[in-house]
């Protein structure tokens, strides 16, 4: 094969690679953060004891809970509540492709004074929370 032909083949291969990468970027599904956040807010607003929710990025949330309800609850009720909230918010994030199906949302729970009262479990993919108070 002569040098000119090798150059053309290399050029064609390079163009094909660039086209494939460009198509992959263009066809990658976009996350509808507005709809996802609206659905999360709708869910959270249906729960009586959540006073505030904040997020710096998808999948990491800070929830502020009412002191009177949290501190009056038994340990098993706190764990069940956190598991339900963690599961629902994770499912919403996965639904909108903000998280992969193998990822979980990290939800941190604070009381009205700003004290961290529950945090994500240290287990790899557990949706349970570690109850601190």
Secondary structure in CASP SS format (residue, H / E / C, confidence):
PFRMAT SS
TARGET T0000
AUTHOR 0000-0000-0000
METHOD secondary structure of the structure
MODEL  1
X C 1.00
X C 1.00
X H 1.00
X H 1.00
X H 1.00
X H 1.00
X H 1.00
X H 1.00
X H 1.00
X H 1.00
X H 1.00
X H 1.00
X H 1.00
X H 1.00
X H 1.00
X H 1.00
X H 1.00
X H 1.00
X H 1.00
X H 1.00
X H 1.00
X H 1.00
X H 1.00
X H 1.00
X H 1.00
X H 1.00
X H 1.00
X C 1.00
X C 1.00
X C 1.00
X C 1.00
X C 1.00
X H 1.00
X H 1.00
X H 1.00
X H 1.00
X H 1.00
X H 1.00
X H 1.00
X H 1.00
X H 1.00
X H 1.00
X H 1.00
X H 1.00
X H 1.00
X C 1.00
X C 1.00
X C 1.00
X C 1.00
X E 1.00
X E 1.00
X E 1.00
X E 1.00
X E 1.00
X E 1.00
X E 1.00
X E 1.00
X C 1.00
X C 1.00
X E 1.00
X E 1.00
X E 1.00
X E 1.00
X E 1.00
X E 1.00
X C 1.00
X H 1.00
X H 1.00
X H 1.00
X H 1.00
X H 1.00
X H 1.00
X C 1.00
X C 1.00
X H 1.00
X H 1.00
X H 1.00
X H 1.00
X H 1.00
X H 1.00
X H 1.00
X H 1.00
X H 1.00
X H 1.00
X H 1.00
X H 1.00
X H 1.00
X H 1.00
X H 1.00
X H 1.00
X H 1.00
X H 1.00
X H 1.00
X H 1.00
X H 1.00
X C 1.00
X C 1.00
X C 1.00
X C 1.00
X C 1.00
X C 1.00
X C 1.00
X C 1.00
X C 1.00
X C 1.00
X E 1.00
X E 1.00
X E 1.00
X E 1.00
X E 1.00
X C 1.00
X C 1.00
X C 1.00
X C 1.00
X C 1.00
X E 1.00
X E 1.00
X E 1.00
X E 1.00
X E 1.00
X C 1.00
X C 1.00
X C 1.00
X C 1.00
X C 1.00
X C 1.00
X C 1.00
X C 1.00
X E 1.00
X E 1.00
X E 1.00
X C 1.00
X C 1.00
END
